[in-house]
Amino acid sequence: MKTNNAISMTPANANISVSLAHSRYGTPQPQVEIRYPRGTHYRVVRAALYALAAKLETATPAGDNWVVEVDAFGDEMGRVYLELVKADAAETKRGLELLRKVVG
């Protein structure tokens, strides 16, 4: 099991995308989705998700109060998303900008 790629957050074999999802209530949720090839051990995926969540937590400015959440859904994929407090256009924009900055 390779874990060094997950921890460095630069997995060459993973597809990483930043997008705007919506909760079941319709509120915006900026997210990063990570998809690994079939056969990737779920611990590699979870390690990458938690490493990304930690980077987002430490990069979040003090004035932003969103919650960083991790959602592993399946052996090869998962997402890290922001549970916004105000969920207005400005907060959504700041959240997406932070995700893009951290993911690179």
C-alpha positions in Angstrom: 0.0 0.0 0.0 1.5 3.3 -1.0 0.8 6.1 1.4 3.5 8.6 0.6 1.4 10.0 -2.3 -1.6 10.5 -0.1 0.3 12.4 2.6 2.1 14.6 0.2 -1.2 15.5 -1.5 0.4 15.3 -5.0 -0.9 11.9 -6.1 0.2 11.4 -9.7 -2.5 8.8 -10.3 -5.4 10.6 -8.8 -7.9 12.9 -10.4 -8.5 16.0 -8.3 -11.2 18.6 -9.1 -12.5 21.7 -7.4 -16.2 22.4 -7.9 -19.3 23.9 -6.4 -21.7 21.3 -5.1 -25.0 21.9 -3.2 -26.3 20.3 -0.1 -29.6 18.4 0.0 -31.1 21.7 1.2 -29.7 23.6 -1.8 -27.0 25.5 0.0 -23.6 25.9 -1.8 -20.8 23.6 -0.8 -17.4 24.3 -2.3 -15.7 20.9 -2.7 -12.6 19.1 -3.8 -13.2 15.7 -5.2 -10.4 13.1 -5.3 -10.7 10.0 -7.5 -8.1 7.2 -7.5 -7.8 4.3 -10.0 -9.7 1.1 -9.3 -7.9 -1.1 -6.8 -6.5 1.8 -4.7 -6.7 0.9 -1.0 -9.3 2.9 0.9 -6.8 4.0 3.5 -4.8 5.8 0.8 -7.9 7.7 -0.2 -8.8 8.5 3.4 -5.3 9.7 4.2 -5.4 12.0 1.2 -8.7 13.4 2.2 -7.7 14.0 5.8 -4.3 15.5 4.7 -6.2 17.9 2.4 -8.7 18.8 5.2 -5.8 19.6 7.5 -4.3 21.9 4.9 -7.6 23.6 4.4 -8.1 24.1 8.2 -4.7 25.7 8.6 -5.2 27.9 5.5 -8.6 29.2 6.5 -8.5 32.8 7.6 -9.6 33.6 11.2 -12.6 35.5 9.9 -14.1 32.6 8.1 -16.2 30.2 10.2 -17.0 27.4 7.8 -16.5 23.8 8.8 -14.2 21.6 6.8 -15.9 18.2 6.3 -14.6 14.9 4.9 -16.8 12.5 2.9 -15.3 9.2 1.8 -17.7 7.5 -0.5 -16.3 4.3 -1.9 -12.9 2.7 -2.0 -11.5 4.9 -4.7 -13.1 8.3 -4.2 -14.1 11.0 -1.7 -14.4 14.7 -1.2 -13.5 17.4 1.2 -16.1 20.2 1.3 -16.9 23.4 3.2 -20.0 23.6 5.2 -20.6 27.3 4.9 -22.1 29.5 7.7 -23.7 32.2 5.7 -23.7 30.4 2.3 -23.9 33.8 0.5 -22.1 34.6 -2.7 -19.2 36.2 -1.0 -18.5 33.3 1.4 -18.9 30.8 -1.5 -16.4 32.7 -3.6 -13.9 32.9 -0.7 -14.3 29.1 -0.1 -13.7 28.2 -3.8 -10.7 30.5 -3.9 -9.2 28.8 -0.8 -9.8 25.3 -2.3 -8.1 26.3 -5.6 -5.2 27.9 -3.7 -4.6 24.9 -1.5 -5.0 22.3 -4.3 -2.8 24.4 -6.6 
